[in-house]
Amino acid sequence: MNIDKRVENCLLLDFYGSLLTERQLQVAVKYFEDDVSLAEIAEELGISRQAVRDAVNTAQETLAVHEEKLGLAKRHVELVHQIECVAMEAEKLGAKQEIVEKIKNLHQYL
């Protein structure tokens, strides 16, 4: 799995993870965030590798459906990008460093 897809899945987990079943969330966190292999997860949970794969796939599909309907992660990424652009523009225009830092820190409120 490429790094961009892994980051995307982690972001979707942040937004919609609570909408997964407990088992799907447990498996998805281990797989996407902790970078644990399917075989290692299967061994740890006492289930088959295929069961882990199914849980990962179902979690991915569920996360994607919620993102398609709600678009919260996409909007978050766009807002963070816009905050970065505003901060860079303020810096170019000679704004005080204190103001630039306040702009950069706005993302924590999203």
NUZAVO-938515 format. One record per residue: residue number from 1; residue in three letters; x negated, y negated, z of N, C-alpha, C, O in turn. Coordinates in nm, 2 decimals. Layout:
<vexgus>
{resi = NUM, resn = ALA, nxx = X, nyy = Y, nzz = Z, caxx = X, cayy = Y, cazz = Z, cxx = X, cyy = Y, czz = Z, oxx = X, oyy = Y, ozz = Z}
...
</vexgus>
This chain:
<vexgus>
{resi = 1, resn = MET, nxx = -0.09, nyy = 0.12, nzz = 0.00, caxx = 0.00, cayy = 0.00, cazz = 0.00, cxx = -0.09, cyy = -0.12, czz = 0.00, oxx = -0.18, oyy = -0.13, ozz = 0.08}
{resi = 2, resn = ASN, nxx = -0.06, nyy = -0.22, nzz = -0.09, caxx = -0.14, cayy = -0.34, cazz = -0.09, cxx = -0.12, cyy = -0.43, czz = 0.03, oxx = -0.01, oyy = -0.42, ozz = 0.09}
{resi = 3, resn = ILE, nxx = -0.21, nyy = -0.52, nzz = 0.05, caxx = -0.20, cayy = -0.60, cazz = 0.17, cxx = -0.08, cyy = -0.70, czz = 0.17, oxx = -0.02, oyy = -0.72, ozz = 0.27}
{resi = 4, resn = ASP, nxx = -0.05, nyy = -0.75, nzz = 0.05, caxx = 0.06, cayy = -0.84, cazz = 0.04, cxx = 0.19, cyy = -0.77, czz = 0.07, oxx = 0.28, oyy = -0.83, ozz = 0.14}
{resi = 5, resn = LYS, nxx = 0.21, nyy = -0.65, nzz = 0.03, caxx = 0.33, cayy = -0.57, cazz = 0.06, cxx = 0.34, cyy = -0.54, czz = 0.21, oxx = 0.45, oyy = -0.55, ozz = 0.27}
{resi = 6, resn = ARG, nxx = 0.22, nyy = -0.51, nzz = 0.27, caxx = 0.22, cayy = -0.48, cazz = 0.41, cxx = 0.25, cyy = -0.61, czz = 0.49, oxx = 0.33, oyy = -0.60, ozz = 0.59}
{resi = 7, resn = VAL, nxx = 0.20, nyy = -0.72, nzz = 0.45, caxx = 0.23, cayy = -0.85, cazz = 0.52, cxx = 0.38, cyy = -0.88, czz = 0.50, oxx = 0.45, oyy = -0.93, ozz = 0.60}
{resi = 8, resn = GLU, nxx = 0.43, nyy = -0.86, nzz = 0.38, caxx = 0.58, cayy = -0.88, cazz = 0.36, cxx = 0.66, cyy = -0.80, czz = 0.45, oxx = 0.76, oyy = -0.84, ozz = 0.51}
{resi = 9, resn = ASN, nxx = 0.63, nyy = -0.67, nzz = 0.46, caxx = 0.70, cayy = -0.58, cazz = 0.55, cxx = 0.69, cyy = -0.62, czz = 0.69, oxx = 0.79, oyy = -0.61, ozz = 0.77}
{resi = 10, resn = CYS, nxx = 0.58, nyy = -0.66, nzz = 0.74, caxx = 0.56, cayy = -0.71, cazz = 0.88, cxx = 0.65, cyy = -0.83, czz = 0.90, oxx = 0.71, oyy = -0.85, ozz = 1.01}
{resi = 11, resn = LEU, nxx = 0.65, nyy = -0.92, nzz = 0.80, caxx = 0.74, cayy = -1.04, cazz = 0.82, cxx = 0.89, cyy = -1.00, czz = 0.82, oxx = 0.96, oyy = -1.06, ozz = 0.91}
{resi = 12, resn = LEU, nxx = 0.93, nyy = -0.91, nzz = 0.74, caxx = 1.07, cayy = -0.87, cazz = 0.74, cxx = 1.10, cyy = -0.80, czz = 0.87, oxx = 1.21, oyy = -0.81, ozz = 0.92}
{resi = 13, resn = LEU, nxx = 1.00, nyy = -0.72, nzz = 0.93, caxx = 1.02, cayy = -0.66, cazz = 1.06, cxx = 1.04, cyy = -0.77, czz = 1.17, oxx = 1.13, oyy = -0.75, ozz = 1.25}
{resi = 14, resn = ASP, nxx = 0.97, nyy = -0.88, nzz = 1.16, caxx = 0.99, cayy = -0.98, cazz = 1.26, cxx = 1.13, cyy = -1.04, czz = 1.25, oxx = 1.19, oyy = -1.07, ozz = 1.36}
{resi = 15, resn = PHE, nxx = 1.18, nyy = -1.06, nzz = 1.13, caxx = 1.31, cayy = -1.12, cazz = 1.12, cxx = 1.43, cyy = -1.02, czz = 1.14, oxx = 1.53, oyy = -1.06, ozz = 1.20}
{resi = 16, resn = TYR, nxx = 1.41, nyy = -0.90, nzz = 1.09, caxx = 1.53, cayy = -0.81, cazz = 1.08, cxx = 1.50, cyy = -0.68, czz = 1.16, oxx = 1.59, oyy = -0.59, ozz = 1.15}
{resi = 17, resn = GLY, nxx = 1.39, nyy = -0.66, nzz = 1.22, caxx = 1.36, cayy = -0.54, cazz = 1.29, cxx = 1.46, cyy = -0.49, czz = 1.39, oxx = 1.49, oyy = -0.37, ozz = 1.41}
{resi = 18, resn = SER, nxx = 1.53, nyy = -0.59, nzz = 1.46, caxx = 1.63, cayy = -0.55, cazz = 1.56, cxx = 1.75, cyy = -0.49, czz = 1.50, oxx = 1.84, oyy = -0.44, ozz = 1.57}
{resi = 19, resn = LEU, nxx = 1.76, nyy = -0.50, nzz = 1.36, caxx = 1.88, cayy = -0.44, cazz = 1.29, cxx = 1.86, cyy = -0.29, czz = 1.25, oxx = 1.95, oyy = -0.23, ozz = 1.20}
{resi = 20, resn = LEU, nxx = 1.73, nyy = -0.25, nzz = 1.28, caxx = 1.70, cayy = -0.11, cazz = 1.25, cxx = 1.74, cyy = -0.02, czz = 1.37, oxx = 1.76, oyy = -0.07, ozz = 1.48}
{resi = 21, resn = THR, nxx = 1.75, nyy = 0.11, nzz = 1.34, caxx = 1.77, cayy = 0.20, cazz = 1.45, cxx = 1.64, cyy = 0.20, czz = 1.54, oxx = 1.53, oyy = 0.16, ozz = 1.49}
{resi = 22, resn = GLU, nxx = 1.65, nyy = 0.25, nzz = 1.66, caxx = 1.53, cayy = 0.25, cazz = 1.74, cxx = 1.42, cyy = 0.33, czz = 1.68, oxx = 1.30, oyy = 0.29, ozz = 1.69}
{resi = 23, resn = ARG, nxx = 1.45, nyy = 0.45, nzz = 1.62, caxx = 1.35, cayy = 0.54, cazz = 1.56, cxx = 1.29, cyy = 0.47, czz = 1.44, oxx = 1.17, oyy = 0.47, ozz = 1.42}
{resi = 24, resn = GLN, nxx = 1.38, nyy = 0.41, nzz = 1.35, caxx = 1.32, cayy = 0.34, cazz = 1.24, cxx = 1.23, cyy = 0.23, czz = 1.27, oxx = 1.12, oyy = 0.21, ozz = 1.21}
{resi = 25, resn = LEU, nxx = 1.27, nyy = 0.15, nzz = 1.37, caxx = 1.18, cayy = 0.04, cazz = 1.42, cxx = 1.05, cyy = 0.10, czz = 1.48, oxx = 0.94, oyy = 0.04, ozz = 1.45}
{resi = 26, resn = GLN, nxx = 1.06, nyy = 0.20, nzz = 1.56, caxx = 0.94, cayy = 0.26, cazz = 1.61, cxx = 0.84, cyy = 0.30, czz = 1.50, oxx = 0.72, oyy = 0.28, ozz = 1.51}
{resi = 27, resn = VAL, nxx = 0.89, nyy = 0.38, nzz = 1.40, caxx = 0.81, cayy = 0.43, cazz = 1.29, cxx = 0.76, cyy = 0.31, czz = 1.21, oxx = 0.64, oyy = 0.31, ozz = 1.17}
{resi = 28, resn = ALA, nxx = 0.85, nyy = 0.22, nzz = 1.18, caxx = 0.81, cayy = 0.10, cazz = 1.09, cxx = 0.70, cyy = 0.02, czz = 1.16, oxx = 0.60, oyy = -0.02, ozz = 1.09}
{resi = 29, resn = VAL, nxx = 0.71, nyy = -0.01, nzz = 1.28, caxx = 0.60, cayy = -0.08, cazz = 1.35, cxx = 0.47, cyy = -0.01, czz = 1.35, oxx = 0.37, oyy = -0.07, ozz = 1.32}
{resi = 30, resn = LYS, nxx = 0.47, nyy = 0.12, nzz = 1.38, caxx = 0.35, cayy = 0.20, cazz = 1.37, cxx = 0.29, cyy = 0.20, czz = 1.23, oxx = 0.17, oyy = 0.18, ozz = 1.22}
{resi = 31, resn = TYR, nxx = 0.37, nyy = 0.21, nzz = 1.13, caxx = 0.32, cayy = 0.23, cazz = 1.00, cxx = 0.28, cyy = 0.09, czz = 0.94, oxx = 0.17, oyy = 0.08, ozz = 0.89}
{resi = 32, resn = PHE, nxx = 0.36, nyy = -0.01, nzz = 0.95, caxx = 0.33, cayy = -0.14, cazz = 0.89, cxx = 0.24, cyy = -0.23, czz = 0.98, oxx = 0.14, oyy = -0.29, ozz = 0.93}
{resi = 33, resn = GLU, nxx = 0.27, nyy = -0.24, nzz = 1.10, caxx = 0.19, cayy = -0.33, cazz = 1.19, cxx = 0.07, cyy = -0.27, czz = 1.25, oxx = -0.04, oyy = -0.33, ozz = 1.25}
{resi = 34, resn = ASP, nxx = 0.08, nyy = -0.14, nzz = 1.29, caxx = -0.04, cayy = -0.08, cazz = 1.35, cxx = -0.12, cyy = 0.00, czz = 1.26, oxx = -0.23, oyy = 0.04, ozz = 1.29}
{resi = 35, resn = ASP, nxx = -0.08, nyy = 0.01, nzz = 1.13, caxx = -0.15, cayy = 0.08, cazz = 1.02, cxx = -0.18, cyy = 0.22, czz = 1.06, oxx = -0.29, oyy = 0.27, ozz = 1.03}
{resi = 36, resn = VAL, nxx = -0.09, nyy = 0.29, nzz = 1.12, caxx = -0.10, cayy = 0.43, cazz = 1.15, cxx = -0.05, cyy = 0.52, czz = 1.03, oxx = 0.05, oyy = 0.48, ozz = 0.97}
{resi = 37, resn = SER, nxx = -0.12, nyy = 0.62, nzz = 1.00, caxx = -0.08, cayy = 0.71, cazz = 0.89, cxx = 0.05, cyy = 0.78, czz = 0.92, oxx = 0.08, oyy = 0.80, ozz = 1.03}
{resi = 38, resn = LEU, nxx = 0.11, nyy = 0.83, nzz = 0.81, caxx = 0.23, cayy = 0.91, cazz = 0.82, cxx = 0.21, cyy = 1.03, czz = 0.91, oxx = 0.28, oyy = 1.07, ozz = 0.99}
{resi = 39, resn = ALA, nxx = 0.09, nyy = 1.10, nzz = 0.88, caxx = 0.06, cayy = 1.22, cazz = 0.95, cxx = 0.04, cyy = 1.20, czz = 1.10, oxx = 0.08, oyy = 1.28, ozz = 1.18}
{resi = 40, resn = GLU, nxx = -0.03, nyy = 1.09, nzz = 1.13, caxx = -0.05, cayy = 1.05, cazz = 1.27, cxx = 0.08, cyy = 1.02, czz = 1.34, oxx = 0.09, oyy = 1.06, ozz = 1.46}
{resi = 41, resn = ILE, nxx = 0.17, nyy = 0.95, nzz = 1.28, caxx = 0.29, cayy = 0.92, cazz = 1.34, cxx = 0.37, cyy = 1.04, czz = 1.36, oxx = 0.43, oyy = 1.06, ozz = 1.47}
{resi = 42, resn = ALA, nxx = 0.37, nyy = 1.13, nzz = 1.26, caxx = 0.45, cayy = 1.26, cazz = 1.27, cxx = 0.40, cyy = 1.34, czz = 1.39, oxx = 0.48, oyy = 1.39, ozz = 1.47}
{resi = 43, resn = GLU, nxx = 0.27, nyy = 1.35, nzz = 1.40, caxx = 0.21, cayy = 1.43, cazz = 1.51, cxx = 0.24, cyy = 1.36, czz = 1.65, oxx = 0.28, oyy = 1.43, ozz = 1.74}
{resi = 44, resn = GLU, nxx = 0.23, nyy = 1.23, nzz = 1.65, caxx = 0.26, cayy = 1.16, cazz = 1.78, cxx = 0.41, cyy = 1.18, czz = 1.82, oxx = 0.44, oyy = 1.19, ozz = 1.94}
{resi = 45, resn = LEU, nxx = 0.50, nyy = 1.17, nzz = 1.72, caxx = 0.64, cayy = 1.18, cazz = 1.75, cxx = 0.70, cyy = 1.32, czz = 1.75, oxx = 0.82, oyy = 1.34, ozz = 1.79}
{resi = 46, resn = GLY, nxx = 0.62, nyy = 1.41, nzz = 1.71, caxx = 0.66, cayy = 1.55, cazz = 1.70, cxx = 0.77, cyy = 1.58, czz = 1.60, oxx = 0.86, oyy = 1.66, ozz = 1.61}
{resi = 47, resn = ILE, nxx = 0.75, nyy = 1.51, nzz = 1.48, caxx = 0.84, cayy = 1.53, cazz = 1.37, cxx = 0.76, cyy = 1.55, czz = 1.25, oxx = 0.64, oyy = 1.54, ozz = 1.25}
{resi = 48, resn = SER, nxx = 0.83, nyy = 1.59, nzz = 1.14, caxx = 0.75, cayy = 1.62, cazz = 1.01, cxx = 0.71, cyy = 1.49, czz = 0.95, oxx = 0.76, oyy = 1.38, ozz = 0.97}
{resi = 49, resn = ARG, nxx = 0.61, nyy = 1.50, nzz = 0.86, caxx = 0.56, cayy = 1.39, cazz = 0.79, cxx = 0.67, cyy = 1.34, czz = 0.69, oxx = 0.68, oyy = 1.22, ozz = 0.67}
{resi = 50, resn = GLN, nxx = 0.75, nyy = 1.43, nzz = 0.64, caxx = 0.86, cayy = 1.39, cazz = 0.55, cxx = 0.96, cyy = 1.31, czz = 0.63, oxx = 1.02, oyy = 1.21, ozz = 0.57}
{resi = 51, resn = ALA, nxx = 0.99, nyy = 1.34, nzz = 0.75, caxx = 1.08, cayy = 1.27, cazz = 0.84, cxx = 1.03, cyy = 1.13, czz = 0.86, oxx = 1.11, oyy = 1.03, ozz = 0.86}
{resi = 52, resn = VAL, nxx = 0.90, nyy = 1.11, nzz = 0.88, caxx = 0.84, cayy = 0.98, cazz = 0.90, cxx = 0.85, cyy = 0.90, czz = 0.77, oxx = 0.89, oyy = 0.79, ozz = 0.77}
{resi = 53, resn = ARG, nxx = 0.82, nyy = 0.97, nzz = 0.66, caxx = 0.83, cayy = 0.90, cazz = 0.53, cxx = 0.97, cyy = 0.85, czz = 0.50, oxx = 1.00, oyy = 0.74, ozz = 0.45}
{resi = 54, resn = ASP, nxx = 1.07, nyy = 0.94, nzz = 0.53, caxx = 1.21, cayy = 0.90, cazz = 0.51, cxx = 1.25, cyy = 0.78, czz = 0.60, oxx = 1.32, oyy = 0.69, ozz = 0.56}
{resi = 55, resn = ALA, nxx = 1.20, nyy = 0.78, nzz = 0.73, caxx = 1.23, cayy = 0.67, cazz = 0.82, cxx = 1.17, cyy = 0.54, czz = 0.77, oxx = 1.23, oyy = 0.43, ozz = 0.77}
{resi = 56, resn = VAL, nxx = 1.05, nyy = 0.55, nzz = 0.71, caxx = 0.98, cayy = 0.43, cazz = 0.66, cxx = 1.06, cyy = 0.38, czz = 0.54, oxx = 1.08, oyy = 0.26, ozz = 0.53}
{resi = 57, resn = ASN, nxx = 1.09, nyy = 0.47, nzz = 0.45, caxx = 1.17, cayy = 0.43, cazz = 0.33, cxx = 1.30, cyy = 0.37, czz = 0.36, oxx = 1.34, oyy = 0.26, ozz = 0.31}
{resi = 58, resn = THR, nxx = 1.37, nyy = 0.43, nzz = 0.46, caxx = 1.50, cayy = 0.38, cazz = 0.50, cxx = 1.49, cyy = 0.24, czz = 0.56, oxx = 1.57, oyy = 0.15, ozz = 0.54}
{resi = 59, resn = ALA, nxx = 1.39, nyy = 0.22, nzz = 0.65, caxx = 1.36, cayy = 0.10, cazz = 0.71, cxx = 1.33, cyy = -0.01, czz = 0.61, oxx = 1.38, oyy = -0.12, ozz = 0.61}
{resi = 60, resn = GLN, nxx = 1.25, nyy = 0.02, nzz = 0.51, caxx = 1.21, cayy = -0.07, cazz = 0.40, cxx = 1.34, cyy = -0.12, czz = 0.33, oxx = 1.35, oyy = -0.24, ozz = 0.30}
{resi = 61, resn = GLU, nxx = 1.42, nyy = -0.02, nzz = 0.29, caxx = 1.54, cayy = -0.05, cazz = 0.22, cxx = 1.63, cyy = -0.14, czz = 0.30, oxx = 1.69, oyy = -0.24, ozz = 0.25}
{resi = 62, resn = THR, nxx = 1.65, nyy = -0.11, nzz = 0.43, caxx = 1.74, cayy = -0.19, cazz = 0.51, cxx = 1.68, cyy = -0.33, czz = 0.53, oxx = 1.76, oyy = -0.42, ozz = 0.52}
{resi = 63, resn = LEU, nxx = 1.55, nyy = -0.34, nzz = 0.55, caxx = 1.49, cayy = -0.48, cazz = 0.56, cxx = 1.51, cyy = -0.56, czz = 0.43, oxx = 1.55, oyy = -0.67, ozz = 0.44}
{resi = 64, resn = ALA, nxx = 1.49, nyy = -0.49, nzz = 0.32, caxx = 1.51, cayy = -0.56, cazz = 0.19, cxx = 1.65, cyy = -0.60, czz = 0.17, oxx = 1.67, oyy = -0.71, ozz = 0.11}
{resi = 65, resn = VAL, nxx = 1.75, nyy = -0.52, nzz = 0.20, caxx = 1.89, cayy = -0.56, cazz = 0.19, cxx = 1.92, cyy = -0.68, czz = 0.27, oxx = 1.99, oyy = -0.77, ozz = 0.22}
{resi = 66, resn = HIS, nxx = 1.88, nyy = -0.68, nzz = 0.39, caxx = 1.91, cayy = -0.80, cazz = 0.48, cxx = 1.84, cyy = -0.92, czz = 0.43, oxx = 1.89, oyy = -1.03, ozz = 0.43}
{resi = 67, resn = GLU, nxx = 1.71, nyy = -0.91, nzz = 0.38, caxx = 1.64, cayy = -1.03, cazz = 0.32, cxx = 1.71, cyy = -1.08, czz = 0.20, oxx = 1.73, oyy = -1.20, ozz = 0.18}
{resi = 68, resn = GLU, nxx = 1.76, nyy = -0.98, nzz = 0.12, caxx = 1.83, cayy = -1.02, cazz = -0.01, cxx = 1.96, cyy = -1.10, czz = 0.03, oxx = 1.99, oyy = -1.20, ozz = -0.04}
{resi = 69, resn = LYS, nxx = 2.03, nyy = -1.06, nzz = 0.13, caxx = 2.15, cayy = -1.12, cazz = 0.17, cxx = 2.13, cyy = -1.26, czz = 0.24, oxx = 2.20, oyy = -1.35, ozz = 0.22}
{resi = 70, resn = LEU, nxx = 2.03, nyy = -1.26, nzz = 0.33, caxx = 2.01, cayy = -1.37, cazz = 0.42, cxx = 1.90, cyy = -1.46, czz = 0.38, oxx = 1.91, oyy = -1.59, ozz = 0.40}
{resi = 71, resn = GLY, nxx = 1.79, nyy = -1.41, nzz = 0.33, caxx = 1.68, cayy = -1.49, cazz = 0.28, cxx = 1.60, cyy = -1.56, czz = 0.39, oxx = 1.54, oyy = -1.66, ozz = 0.36}
{resi = 72, resn = LEU, nxx = 1.61, nyy = -1.52, nzz = 0.51, caxx = 1.54, cayy = -1.59, cazz = 0.62, cxx = 1.39, cyy = -1.59, czz = 0.61, oxx = 1.33, oyy = -1.69, ozz = 0.63}
{resi = 73, resn = ALA, nxx = 1.33, nyy = -1.48, nzz = 0.57, caxx = 1.19, cayy = -1.47, cazz = 0.56, cxx = 1.14, cyy = -1.56, czz = 0.45, oxx = 1.04, oyy = -1.63, ozz = 0.46}
{resi = 74, resn = LYS, nxx = 1.20, nyy = -1.55, nzz = 0.33, caxx = 1.16, cayy = -1.64, cazz = 0.22, cxx = 1.17, cyy = -1.79, czz = 0.26, oxx = 1.08, oyy = -1.86, ozz = 0.23}
{resi = 75, resn = ARG, nxx = 1.28, nyy = -1.82, nzz = 0.32, caxx = 1.29, cayy = -1.96, cazz = 0.37, cxx = 1.18, cyy = -2.00, czz = 0.47, oxx = 1.13, oyy = -2.11, ozz = 0.46}
{resi = 76, resn = HIS, nxx = 1.15, nyy = -1.91, nzz = 0.56, caxx = 1.05, cayy = -1.94, cazz = 0.66, cxx = 0.91, cyy = -1.96, czz = 0.59, oxx = 0.84, oyy = -2.06, ozz = 0.62}
{resi = 77, resn = VAL, nxx = 0.88, nyy = -1.88, nzz = 0.49, caxx = 0.75, cayy = -1.89, cazz = 0.42, cxx = 0.75, cyy = -2.02, czz = 0.34, oxx = 0.65, oyy = -2.09, ozz = 0.34}
{resi = 78, resn = GLU, nxx = 0.86, nyy = -2.06, nzz = 0.28, caxx = 0.87, cayy = -2.19, cazz = 0.21, cxx = 0.85, cyy = -2.30, czz = 0.30, oxx = 0.78, oyy = -2.40, ozz = 0.27}
{resi = 79, resn = LEU, nxx = 0.91, nyy = -2.30, nzz = 0.41, caxx = 0.90, cayy = -2.41, cazz = 0.51, cxx = 0.76, cyy = -2.42, czz = 0.56, oxx = 0.71, oyy = -2.54, ozz = 0.58}
{resi = 80, resn = VAL, nxx = 0.70, nyy = -2.31, nzz = 0.59, caxx = 0.56, cayy = -2.32, cazz = 0.64, cxx = 0.47, cyy = -2.38, czz = 0.53, oxx = 0.38, oyy = -2.46, ozz = 0.56}
{resi = 81, resn = HIS, nxx = 0.49, nyy = -2.34, nzz = 0.41, caxx = 0.41, cayy = -2.39, cazz = 0.30, cxx = 0.44, cyy = -2.55, czz = 0.28, oxx = 0.34, oyy = -2.62, ozz = 0.27}
{resi = 82, resn = GLN, nxx = 0.56, nyy = -2.59, nzz = 0.30, caxx = 0.59, cayy = -2.73, cazz = 0.29, cxx = 0.53, cyy = -2.81, czz = 0.40, oxx = 0.48, oyy = -2.92, ozz = 0.38}
{resi = 83, resn = ILE, nxx = 0.53, nyy = -2.75, nzz = 0.52, caxx = 0.46, cayy = -2.82, cazz = 0.63, cxx = 0.31, cyy = -2.84, czz = 0.60, oxx = 0.25, oyy = -2.94, ozz = 0.63}
{resi = 84, resn = GLU, nxx = 0.25, nyy = -2.73, nzz = 0.55, caxx = 0.11, cayy = -2.74, cazz = 0.52, cxx = 0.08, cyy = -2.85, czz = 0.41, oxx = -0.02, oyy = -2.92, ozz = 0.42}
{resi = 85, resn = CYS, nxx = 0.17, nyy = -2.86, nzz = 0.31, caxx = 0.16, cayy = -2.96, cazz = 0.21, cxx = 0.17, cyy = -3.10, czz = 0.26, oxx = 0.09, oyy = -3.19, ozz = 0.23}
{resi = 86, resn = VAL, nxx = 0.27, nyy = -3.12, nzz = 0.35, caxx = 0.29, cayy = -3.25, cazz = 0.42, cxx = 0.16, cyy = -3.29, czz = 0.50, oxx = 0.12, oyy = -3.40, ozz = 0.50}
{resi = 87, resn = ALA, nxx = 0.11, nyy = -3.19, nzz = 0.57, caxx = -0.01, cayy = -3.22, cazz = 0.66, cxx = -0.13, cyy = -3.26, czz = 0.57, oxx = -0.20, oyy = -3.35, ozz = 0.60}
{resi = 88, resn = MET, nxx = -0.15, nyy = -3.18, nzz = 0.46, caxx = -0.26, cayy = -3.22, cazz = 0.37, cxx = -0.24, cyy = -3.36, czz = 0.31, oxx = -0.33, oyy = -3.43, ozz = 0.29}
{resi = 89, resn = GLU, nxx = -0.12, nyy = -3.39, nzz = 0.27, caxx = -0.09, cayy = -3.52, cazz = 0.21, cxx = -0.11, cyy = -3.63, czz = 0.31, oxx = -0.17, oyy = -3.74, ozz = 0.28}
{resi = 90, resn = ALA, nxx = -0.07, nyy = -3.61, nzz = 0.44, caxx = -0.09, cayy = -3.71, cazz = 0.54, cxx = -0.24, cyy = -3.73, czz = 0.57, oxx = -0.28, oyy = -3.84, ozz = 0.59}
{resi = 91, resn = GLU, nxx = -0.31, nyy = -3.62, nzz = 0.56, caxx = -0.46, cayy = -3.63, cazz = 0.58, cxx = -0.52, cyy = -3.71, czz = 0.47, oxx = -0.61, oyy = -3.80, ozz = 0.49}
{resi = 92, resn = LYS, nxx = -0.48, nyy = -3.69, nzz = 0.34, caxx = -0.53, cayy = -3.76, cazz = 0.23, cxx = -0.50, cyy = -3.91, czz = 0.24, oxx = -0.58, oyy = -3.99, ozz = 0.19}
{resi = 93, resn = LEU, nxx = -0.38, nyy = -3.94, nzz = 0.29, caxx = -0.34, cayy = -4.08, cazz = 0.30, cxx = -0.40, cyy = -4.15, czz = 0.42, oxx = -0.37, oyy = -4.27, ozz = 0.45}
{resi = 94, resn = GLY, nxx = -0.48, nyy = -4.08, nzz = 0.50, caxx = -0.55, cayy = -4.14, cazz = 0.61, cxx = -0.48, cyy = -4.14, czz = 0.74, oxx = -0.51, oyy = -4.22, ozz = 0.83}
{resi = 95, resn = ALA, nxx = -0.38, nyy = -4.05, nzz = 0.76, caxx = -0.31, cayy = -4.05, cazz = 0.89, cxx = -0.40, cyy = -4.01, czz = 1.00, oxx = -0.50, oyy = -3.94, ozz = 0.98}
{resi = 96, resn = LYS, nxx = -0.37, nyy = -4.05, nzz = 1.12, caxx = -0.45, cayy = -4.02, cazz = 1.23, cxx = -0.45, cyy = -3.87, czz = 1.25, oxx = -0.35, oyy = -3.80, ozz = 1.22}
{resi = 97, resn = GLN, nxx = -0.56, nyy = -3.81, nzz = 1.30, caxx = -0.58, cayy = -3.67, cazz = 1.31, cxx = -0.47, cyy = -3.61, czz = 1.41, oxx = -0.43, oyy = -3.50, ozz = 1.39}
{resi = 98, resn = GLU, nxx = -0.44, nyy = -3.69, nzz = 1.51, caxx = -0.33, cayy = -3.65, cazz = 1.60, cxx = -0.20, cyy = -3.63, czz = 1.53, oxx = -0.13, oyy = -3.53, ozz = 1.56}
{resi = 99, resn = ILE, nxx = -0.17, nyy = -3.71, nzz = 1.44, caxx = -0.04, cayy = -3.70, cazz = 1.36, cxx = -0.05, cyy = -3.57, czz = 1.27, oxx = 0.05, oyy = -3.50, ozz = 1.26}
{resi = 100, resn = VAL, nxx = -0.16, nyy = -3.56, nzz = 1.20, caxx = -0.18, cayy = -3.44, cazz = 1.12, cxx = -0.17, cyy = -3.31, czz = 1.20, oxx = -0.10, oyy = -3.22, ozz = 1.15}
{resi = 101, resn = GLU, nxx = -0.23, nyy = -3.31, nzz = 1.32, caxx = -0.21, cayy = -3.19, cazz = 1.40, cxx = -0.07, cyy = -3.16, czz = 1.44, oxx = -0.02, oyy = -3.05, ozz = 1.45}
{resi = 102, resn = LYS, nxx = 0.00, nyy = -3.27, nzz = 1.47, caxx = 0.15, cayy = -3.25, cazz = 1.51, cxx = 0.22, cyy = -3.20, czz = 1.39, oxx = 0.31, oyy = -3.11, ozz = 1.41}
{resi = 103, resn = ILE, nxx = 0.19, nyy = -3.24, nzz = 1.27, caxx = 0.26, cayy = -3.19, cazz = 1.15, cxx = 0.23, cyy = -3.04, czz = 1.14, oxx = 0.32, oyy = -2.96, ozz = 1.11}
{resi = 104, resn = LYS, nxx = 0.10, nyy = -3.01, nzz = 1.15, caxx = 0.06, cayy = -2.87, cazz = 1.13, cxx = 0.12, cyy = -2.78, czz = 1.23, oxx = 0.15, oyy = -2.66, ozz = 1.20}
{resi = 105, resn = ASN, nxx = 0.15, nyy = -2.83, nzz = 1.35, caxx = 0.21, cayy = -2.75, cazz = 1.46, cxx = 0.36, cyy = -2.73, czz = 1.45, oxx = 0.42, oyy = -2.66, ozz = 1.53}
{resi = 106, resn = LEU, nxx = 0.42, nyy = -2.80, nzz = 1.35, caxx = 0.57, cayy = -2.79, cazz = 1.33, cxx = 0.62, cyy = -2.65, czz = 1.31, oxx = 0.73, oyy = -2.61, ozz = 1.34}
{resi = 107, resn = HIS, nxx = 0.53, nyy = -2.56, nzz = 1.24, caxx = 0.58, cayy = -2.43, cazz = 1.21, cxx = 0.62, cyy = -2.34, czz = 1.33, oxx = 0.69, oyy = -2.25, ozz = 1.32}
{resi = 108, resn = GLN, nxx = 0.56, nyy = -2.38, nzz = 1.45, caxx = 0.60, cayy = -2.30, cazz = 1.57, cxx = 0.74, cyy = -2.32, czz = 1.61, oxx = 0.79, oyy = -2.24, ozz = 1.69}
{resi = 109, resn = TYR, nxx = 0.81, nyy = -2.42, nzz = 1.55, caxx = 0.95, cayy = -2.44, cazz = 1.58, cxx = 1.05, cyy = -2.37, czz = 1.48, oxx = 1.17, oyy = -2.38, ozz = 1.50}
{resi = 110, resn = LEU, nxx = 0.99, nyy = -2.30, nzz = 1.39, caxx = 1.07, cayy = -2.24, cazz = 1.29, cxx = 1.12, cyy = -2.10, czz = 1.34, oxx = 1.20, oyy = -2.03, ozz = 1.27}
</vexgus>
